[in-house]
Amino acid sequence: MSNLCKISFPGTDYPPITLQPHQNLSEHLTIQNSPVLFGCRTGICGTCLVKVIGDIPAAKVDEQELLDTLAPNVPNARLACQIDLTANVKIFRLDGEC
């Protein structure tokens, strides 16, 4: 089962979750099992801004435009609702310190 993607949340008490590649992360992260908050889940509100450590595809144009505004100096900032899972990742909330 090496084709599964493990999503972990270092520095929190939240347990890692495992998903199939390309599954929608926001559909599997809820208030009960994630430190990530979600608003619109469509990539326009910025509520789910996180720092991602791992090998994932680059942000699409619309997401990158929002990231350039919300986290201009954070190269690995992403919107959790827009992440295309392709590998294991570590997700950190962006609380101003990066």
Biopython code that builds the backbone (N, CA, C, O; Angstrom):
import numpy as np
from Bio.PDB.StructureBuilder import StructureBuilder

atoms = [
    (1, "MET", "N", (0.826, -1.205, 0.000)),
    (1, "MET", "CA", (0.000, 0.000, 0.000)),
    (1, "MET", "C", (0.862, 1.258, 0.000)),
    (1, "MET", "O", (0.525, 2.251, 0.644)),
    (2, "SER", "N", (1.954, 1.207, -0.713)),
    (2, "SER", "CA", (2.841, 2.350, -0.767)),
    (2, "SER", "C", (2.266, 3.478, -1.617)),
    (2, "SER", "O", (2.833, 4.570, -1.659)),
    (3, "ASN", "N", (1.139, 3.227, -2.300)),
    (3, "ASN", "CA", (0.547, 4.271, -3.118)),
    (3, "ASN", "C", (-0.359, 5.201, -2.310)),
    (3, "ASN", "O", (-0.954, 6.114, -2.881)),
    (4, "LEU", "N", (-0.476, 4.992, -1.002)),
    (4, "LEU", "CA", (-1.273, 5.870, -0.154)),
    (4, "LEU", "C", (-0.468, 7.091, 0.245)),
    (4, "LEU", "O", (0.761, 7.039, 0.302)),
    (5, "CYS", "N", (-1.147, 8.178, 0.520)),
    (5, "CYS", "CA", (-0.513, 9.421, 0.949)),
    (5, "CYS", "C", (-0.796, 9.627, 2.432)),
    (5, "CYS", "O", (-1.952, 9.617, 2.855)),
    (6, "LYS", "N", (0.251, 9.813, 3.215)),
    (6, "LYS", "CA", (0.102, 10.073, 4.650)),
    (6, "LYS", "C", (0.187, 11.576, 4.870)),
    (6, "LYS", "O", (1.138, 12.229, 4.438)),
    (7, "ILE", "N", (-0.818, 12.113, 5.547)),
    (7, "ILE", "CA", (-0.866, 13.539, 5.866)),
    (7, "ILE", "C", (-0.689, 13.661, 7.370)),
    (7, "ILE", "O", (-1.502, 13.149, 8.139)),
    (8, "SER", "N", (0.373, 14.337, 7.790)),
    (8, "SER", "CA", (0.627, 14.486, 9.225)),
    (8, "SER", "C", (0.628, 15.966, 9.591)),
    (8, "SER", "O", (0.801, 16.842, 8.744)),
    (9, "PHE", "N", (0.428, 16.209, 10.883)),
    (9, "PHE", "CA", (0.291, 17.565, 11.416)),
    (9, "PHE", "C", (1.292, 17.758, 12.555)),
    (9, "PHE", "O", (0.891, 17.805, 13.718)),
    (10, "PRO", "N", (2.588, 17.872, 12.244)),
    (10, "PRO", "CA", (3.608, 18.003, 13.299)),
    (10, "PRO", "C", (3.325, 19.163, 14.241)),
    (10, "PRO", "O", (2.825, 20.211, 13.833)),
    (11, "GLY", "N", (3.653, 18.954, 15.499)),
    (11, "GLY", "CA", (3.461, 19.997, 16.498)),
    (11, "GLY", "C", (2.045, 20.080, 17.031)),
    (11, "GLY", "O", (1.720, 20.990, 17.795)),
    (12, "THR", "N", (1.193, 19.134, 16.635)),
    (12, "THR", "CA", (-0.192, 19.114, 17.131)),
    (12, "THR", "C", (-0.482, 17.743, 17.727)),
    (12, "THR", "O", (0.326, 16.821, 17.623)),
    (13, "ASP", "N", (-1.635, 17.627, 18.345)),
    (13, "ASP", "CA", (-2.085, 16.343, 18.874)),
    (13, "ASP", "C", (-2.939, 15.576, 17.868)),
    (13, "ASP", "O", (-3.472, 14.514, 18.187)),
    (14, "TYR", "N", (-3.068, 16.109, 16.660)),
    (14, "TYR", "CA", (-3.924, 15.479, 15.662)),
    (14, "TYR", "C", (-3.200, 14.295, 15.029)),
    (14, "TYR", "O", (-2.046, 14.423, 14.621)),
    (15, "PRO", "N", (-3.868, 13.143, 14.942)),
    (15, "PRO", "CA", (-3.232, 11.965, 14.342)),
    (15, "PRO", "C", (-3.122, 12.129, 12.828)),
    (15, "PRO", "O", (-3.932, 12.825, 12.216)),
    (16, "PRO", "N", (-2.134, 11.497, 12.233)),
    (16, "PRO", "CA", (-2.025, 11.521, 10.770)),
    (16, "PRO", "C", (-3.218, 10.810, 10.138)),
    (16, "PRO", "O", (-3.855, 9.961, 10.761)),
    (17, "ILE", "N", (-3.501, 11.167, 8.906)),
    (17, "ILE", "CA", (-4.518, 10.450, 8.148)),
    (17, "ILE", "C", (-3.872, 9.923, 6.873)),
    (17, "ILE", "O", (-2.843, 10.434, 6.432)),
    (18, "THR", "N", (-4.471, 8.915, 6.293)),
    (18, "THR", "CA", (-3.954, 8.317, 5.067)),
    (18, "THR", "C", (-5.059, 8.333, 4.024)),
    (18, "THR", "O", (-6.181, 7.895, 4.281)),
    (19, "LEU", "N", (-4.726, 8.844, 2.844)),
    (19, "LEU", "CA", (-5.693, 8.951, 1.758)),
    (19, "LEU", "C", (-5.106, 8.402, 0.466)),
    (19, "LEU", "O", (-3.889, 8.281, 0.325)),
    (20, "GLN", "N", (-5.968, 8.078, -0.453)),
    (20, "GLN", "CA", (-5.537, 7.699, -1.793)),
    (20, "GLN", "C", (-4.996, 8.946, -2.500)),
    (20, "GLN", "O", (-5.446, 10.053, -2.206)),
    (21, "PRO", "N", (-4.051, 8.795, -3.413)),
    (21, "PRO", "CA", (-3.598, 9.948, -4.196)),
    (21, "PRO", "C", (-4.770, 10.634, -4.894)),
    (21, "PRO", "O", (-5.713, 9.981, -5.340)),
    (22, "HIS", "N", (-4.698, 11.928, -4.978)),
    (22, "HIS", "CA", (-5.659, 12.802, -5.669)),
    (22, "HIS", "C", (-7.005, 12.921, -4.961)),
    (22, "HIS", "O", (-7.933, 13.513, -5.513)),
    (23, "GLN", "N", (-7.136, 12.366, -3.738)),
    (23, "GLN", "CA", (-8.377, 12.589, -2.995)),
    (23, "GLN", "C", (-8.419, 14.040, -2.531)),
    (23, "GLN", "O", (-7.380, 14.672, -2.342)),
    (24, "ASN", "N", (-9.613, 14.555, -2.352)),
    (24, "ASN", "CA", (-9.804, 15.933, -1.913)),
    (24, "ASN", "C", (-9.553, 16.018, -0.414)),
    (24, "ASN", "O", (-10.316, 15.476, 0.386)),
    (25, "LEU", "N", (-8.495, 16.693, -0.048)),
    (25, "LEU", "CA", (-8.095, 16.789, 1.351)),
    (25, "LEU", "C", (-9.173, 17.428, 2.217)),
    (25, "LEU", "O", (-9.430, 16.960, 3.326)),
    (26, "SER", "N", (-9.804, 18.484, 1.731)),
    (26, "SER", "CA", (-10.786, 19.188, 2.561)),
    (26, "SER", "C", (-11.999, 18.332, 2.875)),
    (26, "SER", "O", (-12.660, 18.559, 3.888)),
    (27, "GLU", "N", (-12.311, 17.349, 2.030)),
    (27, "GLU", "CA", (-13.444, 16.469, 2.309)),
    (27, "GLU", "C", (-13.146, 15.514, 3.459)),
    (27, "GLU", "O", (-14.067, 14.969, 4.067)),
    (28, "HIS", "N", (-11.871, 15.309, 3.761)),
    (28, "HIS", "CA", (-11.489, 14.347, 4.781)),
    (28, "HIS", "C", (-11.002, 14.996, 6.073)),
    (28, "HIS", "O", (-10.834, 14.319, 7.088)),
    (29, "LEU", "N", (-10.780, 16.283, 6.035)),
    (29, "LEU", "CA", (-10.375, 16.998, 7.239)),
    (29, "LEU", "C", (-11.570, 17.751, 7.788)),
    (29, "LEU", "O", (-12.119, 18.636, 7.132)),
    (30, "THR", "N", (-11.962, 17.393, 8.984)),
    (30, "THR", "CA", (-13.082, 18.061, 9.625)),
    (30, "THR", "C", (-12.593, 18.696, 10.915)),
    (30, "THR", "O", (-11.439, 18.519, 11.305)),
    (31, "ILE", "N", (-13.453, 19.418, 11.558)),
    (31, "ILE", "CA", (-13.106, 20.032, 12.837)),
    (31, "ILE", "C", (-12.663, 18.966, 13.833)),
    (31, "ILE", "O", (-11.814, 19.232, 14.684)),
    (32, "GLN", "N", (-13.223, 17.772, 13.738)),
    (32, "GLN", "CA", (-12.903, 16.709, 14.683)),
    (32, "GLN", "C", (-11.501, 16.135, 14.484)),
    (32, "GLN", "O", (-10.887, 15.680, 15.450)),
    (33, "ASN", "N", (-10.977, 16.146, 13.251)),
    (33, "ASN", "CA", (-9.702, 15.467, 13.042)),
    (33, "ASN", "C", (-8.647, 16.306, 12.343)),
    (33, "ASN", "O", (-7.757, 15.756, 11.694)),
    (34, "SER", "N", (-8.726, 17.629, 12.460)),
    (34, "SER", "CA", (-7.752, 18.450, 11.763)),
    (34, "SER", "C", (-7.544, 19.797, 12.447)),
    (34, "SER", "O", (-8.486, 20.402, 12.960)),
    (35, "PRO", "N", (-6.305, 20.251, 12.444)),
    (35, "PRO", "CA", (-6.043, 21.602, 12.927)),
    (35, "PRO", "C", (-6.301, 22.655, 11.839)),
    (35, "PRO", "O", (-6.192, 23.853, 12.098)),
    (36, "VAL", "N", (-6.641, 22.212, 10.634)),
    (36, "VAL", "CA", (-6.864, 23.121, 9.509)),
    (36, "VAL", "C", (-8.324, 23.556, 9.487)),
    (36, "VAL", "O", (-9.232, 22.728, 9.564)),
    (37, "LEU", "N", (-8.537, 24.850, 9.383)),
    (37, "LEU", "CA", (-9.890, 25.388, 9.279)),
    (37, "LEU", "C", (-10.254, 25.557, 7.812)),
    (37, "LEU", "O", (-9.392, 25.865, 6.989)),
    (38, "PHE", "N", (-11.514, 25.359, 7.482)),
    (38, "PHE", "CA", (-11.981, 25.523, 6.109)),
    (38, "PHE", "C", (-13.174, 26.457, 6.084)),
    (38, "PHE", "O", (-14.015, 26.431, 6.983)),
    (39, "GLY", "N", (-13.242, 27.280, 5.053)),
    (39, "GLY", "CA", (-14.385, 28.155, 4.849)),
    (39, "GLY", "C", (-15.115, 27.718, 3.596)),
    (39, "GLY", "O", (-15.984, 26.848, 3.641)),
    (40, "CYS", "N", (-14.757, 28.329, 2.477)),
    (40, "CYS", "CA", (-15.470, 28.090, 1.222)),
    (40, "CYS", "C", (-15.165, 26.734, 0.592)),
    (40, "CYS", "O", (-16.014, 26.184, -0.110)),
    (41, "ARG", "N", (-13.997, 26.192, 0.821)),
    (41, "ARG", "CA", (-13.511, 24.929, 0.229)),
    (41, "ARG", "C", (-13.368, 24.993, -1.287)),
    (41, "ARG", "O", (-13.306, 23.959, -1.952)),
    (42, "THR", "N", (-13.317, 26.212, -1.834)),
    (42, "THR", "CA", (-13.148, 26.360, -3.276)),
    (42, "THR", "C", (-11.902, 27.161, -3.649)),
    (42, "THR", "O", (-11.646, 27.392, -4.830)),
    (43, "GLY", "N", (-11.130, 27.583, -2.654)),
    (43, "GLY", "CA", (-9.888, 28.284, -2.944)),
    (43, "GLY", "C", (-10.006, 29.780, -3.105)),
    (43, "GLY", "O", (-9.111, 30.408, -3.671)),
    (44, "ILE", "N", (-11.099, 30.376, -2.618)),
    (44, "ILE", "CA", (-11.230, 31.829, -2.776)),
    (44, "ILE", "C", (-11.219, 32.606, -1.460)),
    (44, "ILE", "O", (-11.083, 33.830, -1.478)),
    (45, "CYS", "N", (-11.359, 31.921, -0.312)),
    (45, "CYS", "CA", (-11.446, 32.674, 0.949)),
    (45, "CYS", "C", (-10.122, 32.734, 1.714)),
    (45, "CYS", "O", (-9.898, 33.677, 2.473)),
    (46, "GLY", "N", (-9.248, 31.751, 1.530)),
    (46, "GLY", "CA", (-7.963, 31.750, 2.217)),
    (46, "GLY", "C", (-7.995, 31.218, 3.637)),
    (46, "GLY", "O", (-6.972, 31.252, 4.321)),
    (47, "THR", "N", (-9.135, 30.728, 4.101)),
    (47, "THR", "CA", (-9.252, 30.230, 5.474)),
    (47, "THR", "C", (-8.300, 29.071, 5.737)),
    (47, "THR", "O", (-7.764, 28.953, 6.839)),
    (48, "CYS", "N", (-8.083, 28.223, 4.751)),
    (48, "CYS", "CA", (-7.292, 27.005, 4.948)),
    (48, "CYS", "C", (-5.816, 27.184, 4.576)),
    (48, "CYS", "O", (-5.154, 26.224, 4.182)),
    (49, "LEU", "N", (-5.307, 28.398, 4.700)),
    (49, "LEU", "CA", (-3.903, 28.671, 4.389)),
    (49, "LEU", "C", (-2.993, 27.862, 5.303)),
    (49, "LEU", "O", (-3.106, 27.940, 6.526)),
    (50, "VAL", "N", (-2.095, 27.091, 4.713)),
    (50, "VAL", "CA", (-1.182, 26.238, 5.460)),
    (50, "VAL", "C", (0.203, 26.281, 4.822)),
    (50, "VAL", "O", (0.384, 26.777, 3.709)),
    (51, "LYS", "N", (1.168, 25.750, 5.557)),
    (51, "LYS", "CA", (2.510, 25.517, 5.020)),
    (51, "LYS", "C", (2.624, 24.017, 4.813)),
    (51, "LYS", "O", (2.316, 23.238, 5.715)),
    (52, "VAL", "N", (3.066, 23.605, 3.628)),
    (52, "VAL", "CA", (3.140, 22.186, 3.284)),
    (52, "VAL", "C", (4.589, 21.787, 3.041)),
    (52, "VAL", "O", (5.309, 22.432, 2.279)),
    (53, "ILE", "N", (4.999, 20.715, 3.700)),
    (53, "ILE", "CA", (6.302, 20.122, 3.457)),
    (53, "ILE", "C", (6.041, 18.777, 2.784)),
    (53, "ILE", "O", (5.452, 17.883, 3.392)),
    (54, "GLY", "N", (6.465, 18.635, 1.565)),
    (54, "GLY", "CA", (6.248, 17.402, 0.818)),
    (54, "GLY", "C", (6.188, 17.690, -0.664)),
    (54, "GLY", "O", (6.150, 18.848, -1.080)),
    (55, "ASP", "N", (6.180, 16.657, -1.444)),
    (55, "ASP", "CA", (6.217, 16.775, -2.892)),
    (55, "ASP", "C", (4.800, 16.739, -3.450)),
    (55, "ASP", "O", (4.197, 15.672, -3.570)),
    (56, "ILE", "N", (4.274, 17.911, -3.789)),
    (56, "ILE", "CA", (2.946, 18.016, -4.373)),
    (56, "ILE", "C", (3.030, 18.914, -5.601)),
    (56, "ILE", "O", (3.961, 19.711, -5.721)),
    (57, "PRO", "N", (2.070, 18.794, -6.513)),
    (57, "PRO", "CA", (2.082, 19.653, -7.699)),
    (57, "PRO", "C", (1.987, 21.131, -7.322)),
    (57, "PRO", "O", (1.424, 21.488, -6.287)),
    (58, "ALA", "N", (2.542, 21.970, -8.172)),
    (58, "ALA", "CA", (2.521, 23.412, -7.943)),
    (58, "ALA", "C", (1.084, 23.935, -7.938)),
    (58, "ALA", "O", (0.175, 23.327, -8.504)),
    (59, "ALA", "N", (0.915, 25.070, -7.287)),
    (59, "ALA", "CA", (-0.400, 25.717, -7.241)),
    (59, "ALA", "C", (-0.815, 26.157, -8.639)),
    (59, "ALA", "O", (0.017, 26.559, -9.453)),
    (60, "LYS", "N", (-2.118, 26.072, -8.902)),
    (60, "LYS", "CA", (-2.647, 26.589, -10.162)),
    (60, "LYS", "C", (-2.688, 28.114, -10.081)),
    (60, "LYS", "O", (-2.516, 28.686, -9.005)),
    (61, "VAL", "N", (-2.914, 28.762, -11.208)),
    (61, "VAL", "CA", (-2.828, 30.220, -11.306)),
    (61, "VAL", "C", (-3.716, 30.930, -10.287)),
    (61, "VAL", "O", (-3.246, 31.830, -9.591)),
    (62, "ASP", "N", (-4.996, 30.545, -10.184)),
    (62, "ASP", "CA", (-5.912, 31.227, -9.266)),
    (62, "ASP", "C", (-5.451, 31.090, -7.818)),
    (62, "ASP", "O", (-5.481, 32.057, -7.057)),
    (63, "GLU", "N", (-5.021, 29.878, -7.441)),
    (63, "GLU", "CA", (-4.540, 29.677, -6.078)),
    (63, "GLU", "C", (-3.277, 30.497, -5.843)),
    (63, "GLU", "O", (-3.132, 31.119, -4.790)),
    (64, "GLN", "N", (-2.361, 30.505, -6.810)),
    (64, "GLN", "CA", (-1.100, 31.228, -6.640)),
    (64, "GLN", "C", (-1.331, 32.720, -6.460)),
    (64, "GLN", "O", (-0.625, 33.365, -5.685)),
    (65, "GLU", "N", (-2.305, 33.272, -7.161)),
    (65, "GLU", "CA", (-2.620, 34.697, -7.012)),
    (65, "GLU", "C", (-3.042, 35.003, -5.574)),
    (65, "GLU", "O", (-2.618, 36.011, -5.008)),
    (66, "LEU", "N", (-3.868, 34.150, -4.984)),
    (66, "LEU", "CA", (-4.299, 34.342, -3.600)),
    (66, "LEU", "C", (-3.128, 34.148, -2.643)),
    (66, "LEU", "O", (-2.992, 34.891, -1.671)),
    (67, "LEU", "N", (-2.285, 33.158, -2.911)),
    (67, "LEU", "CA", (-1.117, 32.921, -2.057)),
    (67, "LEU", "C", (-0.158, 34.106, -2.105)),
    (67, "LEU", "O", (0.434, 34.466, -1.088)),
    (68, "ASP", "N", (-0.002, 34.711, -3.273)),
    (68, "ASP", "CA", (0.885, 35.876, -3.406)),
    (68, "ASP", "C", (0.399, 37.036, -2.548)),
    (68, "ASP", "O", (1.199, 37.859, -2.102)),
    (69, "THR", "N", (-0.900, 37.105, -2.316)),
    (69, "THR", "CA", (-1.480, 38.152, -1.472)),
    (69, "THR", "C", (-1.418, 37.793, 0.004)),
    (69, "THR", "O", (-1.027, 38.618, 0.829)),
    (70, "LEU", "N", (-1.805, 36.554, 0.346)),
    (70, "LEU", "CA", (-1.922, 36.144, 1.747)),
    (70, "LEU", "C", (-0.593, 35.757, 2.392)),
    (70, "LEU", "O", (-0.396, 35.982, 3.586)),
    (71, "ALA", "N", (0.308, 35.183, 1.619)),
    (71, "ALA", "CA", (1.580, 34.686, 2.170)),
    (71, "ALA", "C", (2.694, 34.919, 1.147)),
    (71, "ALA", "O", (3.282, 33.964, 0.640)),
    (72, "PRO", "N", (2.982, 36.185, 0.845)),
    (72, "PRO", "CA", (3.910, 36.488, -0.251)),
    (72, "PRO", "C", (5.336, 35.992, -0.033)),
    (72, "PRO", "O", (6.060, 35.785, -1.006)),
    (73, "ASN", "N", (5.754, 35.800, 1.194)),
    (73, "ASN", "CA", (7.129, 35.386, 1.458)),
    (73, "ASN", "C", (7.242, 33.959, 1.959)),
    (73, "ASN", "O", (8.237, 33.595, 2.584)),
    (74, "VAL", "N", (6.224, 33.147, 1.687)),
    (74, "VAL", "CA", (6.212, 31.757, 2.141)),
    (74, "VAL", "C", (6.123, 30.855, 0.905)),
    (74, "VAL", "O", (5.030, 30.612, 0.394)),
    (75, "PRO", "N", (7.270, 30.358, 0.423)),
    (75, "PRO", "CA", (7.265, 29.594, -0.822)),
    (75, "PRO", "C", (6.468, 28.295, -0.769)),
    (75, "PRO", "O", (6.006, 27.827, -1.810)),
    (76, "ASN", "N", (6.294, 27.700, 0.406)),
    (76, "ASN", "CA", (5.548, 26.449, 0.485)),
    (76, "ASN", "C", (4.167, 26.644, 1.105)),
    (76, "ASN", "O", (3.581, 25.702, 1.639)),
    (77, "ALA", "N", (3.649, 27.871, 1.031)),
    (77, "ALA", "CA", (2.276, 28.129, 1.471)),
    (77, "ALA", "C", (1.323, 27.556, 0.436)),
    (77, "ALA", "O", (1.586, 27.615, -0.765)),
    (78, "ARG", "N", (0.222, 27.004, 0.907)),
    (78, "ARG", "CA", (-0.805, 26.452, 0.017)),
    (78, "ARG", "C", (-2.167, 26.613, 0.668)),
    (78, "ARG", "O", (-2.267, 26.843, 1.873)),
    (79, "LEU", "N", (-3.202, 26.493, -0.127)),
    (79, "LEU", "CA", (-4.569, 26.404, 0.377)),
    (79, "LEU", "C", (-4.867, 24.914, 0.482)),
    (79, "LEU", "O", (-4.839, 24.200, -0.520)),
    (80, "ALA", "N", (-5.150, 24.446, 1.686)),
    (80, "ALA", "CA", (-5.337, 23.010, 1.902)),
    (80, "ALA", "C", (-6.438, 22.434, 1.025)),
    (80, "ALA", "O", (-6.358, 21.276, 0.614)),
    (81, "CYS", "N", (-7.462, 23.225, 0.735)),
    (81, "CYS", "CA", (-8.572, 22.720, -0.081)),
    (81, "CYS", "C", (-8.174, 22.515, -1.535)),
    (81, "CYS", "O", (-8.900, 21.859, -2.282)),
    (82, "GLN", "N", (-7.040, 23.061, -1.950)),
    (82, "GLN", "CA", (-6.619, 22.969, -3.344)),
    (82, "GLN", "C", (-5.465, 21.991, -3.570)),
    (82, "GLN", "O", (-5.024, 21.813, -4.705)),
    (83, "ILE", "N", (-4.976, 21.361, -2.510)),
    (83, "ILE", "CA", (-3.825, 20.466, -2.639)),
    (83, "ILE", "C", (-4.214, 19.190, -3.377)),
    (83, "ILE", "O", (-5.199, 18.534, -3.036)),
    (84, "ASP", "N", (-3.432, 18.852, -4.386)),
    (84, "ASP", "CA", (-3.584, 17.591, -5.103)),
    (84, "ASP", "C", (-2.595, 16.616, -4.472)),
    (84, "ASP", "O", (-1.391, 16.694, -4.717)),
    (85, "LEU", "N", (-3.106, 15.710, -3.669)),
    (85, "LEU", "CA", (-2.234, 14.776, -2.952)),
    (85, "LEU", "C", (-1.584, 13.793, -3.910)),
    (85, "LEU", "O", (-2.261, 13.080, -4.650)),
    (86, "THR", "N", (-0.263, 13.768, -3.882)),
    (86, "THR", "CA", (0.478, 12.825, -4.714)),
    (86, "THR", "C", (1.570, 12.123, -3.913)),
    (86, "THR", "O", (2.203, 11.194, -4.414)),
    (87, "ALA", "N", (1.795, 12.554, -2.686)),
    (87, "ALA", "CA", (2.858, 11.985, -1.861)),
    (87, "ALA", "C", (2.559, 12.296, -0.400)),
    (87, "ALA", "O", (1.589, 12.988, -0.091)),
    (88, "ASN", "N", (3.395, 11.783, 0.495)),
    (88, "ASN", "CA", (3.257, 12.098, 1.916)),
    (88, "ASN", "C", (3.545, 13.577, 2.128)),
    (88, "ASN", "O", (4.457, 14.134, 1.516)),
    (89, "VAL", "N", (2.764, 14.208, 2.996)),
    (89, "VAL", "CA", (2.977, 15.626, 3.293)),
    (89, "VAL", "C", (2.847, 15.886, 4.788)),
    (89, "VAL", "O", (2.175, 15.161, 5.521)),
    (90, "LYS", "N", (3.515, 16.943, 5.201)),
    (90, "LYS", "CA", (3.354, 17.471, 6.554)),
    (90, "LYS", "C", (2.699, 18.830, 6.397)),
    (90, "LYS", "O", (3.123, 19.643, 5.576)),
    (91, "ILE", "N", (1.655, 19.073, 7.194)),
    (91, "ILE", "CA", (0.897, 20.311, 7.092)),
    (91, "ILE", "C", (0.991, 21.078, 8.403)),
    (91, "ILE", "O", (0.760, 20.534, 9.483)),
    (92, "PHE", "N", (1.334, 22.355, 8.279)),
    (92, "PHE", "CA", (1.439, 23.254, 9.418)),
    (92, "PHE", "C", (0.483, 24.415, 9.193)),
    (92, "PHE", "O", (0.406, 24.949, 8.087)),
    (93, "ARG", "N", (-0.245, 24.809, 10.227)),
    (93, "ARG", "CA", (-1.070, 26.025, 10.102)),
    (93, "ARG", "C", (-0.167, 27.225, 9.974)),
    (93, "ARG", "O", (0.896, 27.278, 10.592)),
    (94, "LEU", "N", (-0.570, 28.166, 9.197)),
    (94, "LEU", "CA", (0.182, 29.412, 9.067)),
    (94, "LEU", "C", (-0.399, 30.420, 10.033)),
    (94, "LEU", "O", (-1.462, 30.992, 9.791)),
    (95, "ASP", "N", (0.298, 30.630, 11.119)),
    (95, "ASP", "CA", (-0.169, 31.568, 12.145)),
    (95, "ASP", "C", (0.741, 32.777, 12.226)),
    (95, "ASP", "O", (0.977, 33.309, 13.311)),
    (96, "GLY", "N", (1.244, 33.207, 11.107)),
    (96, "GLY", "CA", (2.093, 34.379, 11.109)),
    (96, "GLY", "C", (3.579, 34.054, 11.165)),
    (96, "GLY", "O", (4.390, 34.828, 10.658)),
    (97, "GLU", "N", (3.955, 32.936, 11.764)),
    (97, "GLU", "CA", (5.379, 32.586, 11.797)),
    (97, "GLU", "C", (5.613, 31.461, 10.803)),
    (97, "GLU", "O", (4.871, 30.479, 10.767)),
    (98, "CYS", "N", (6.642, 31.616, 10.008)),
    (98, "CYS", "CA", (6.921, 30.599, 8.995)),
    (98, "CYS", "C", (8.396, 30.290, 9.013)),
    (98, "CYS", "O", (8.862, 29.455, 8.237)),
]
sb = StructureBuilder()
sb.init_structure("model")
sb.init_model(0)
sb.init_chain("A")
sb.init_seg("    ")
for serial, (resi, resn, name, xyz) in enumerate(atoms, 1):
    if name == "N":
        sb.init_residue(resn, " ", resi, " ")
    sb.init_atom(name, np.array(xyz, "f"), 0.0, 1.0, " ", f" {name:<3s}", serial, name[0])
structure = sb.get_structure()
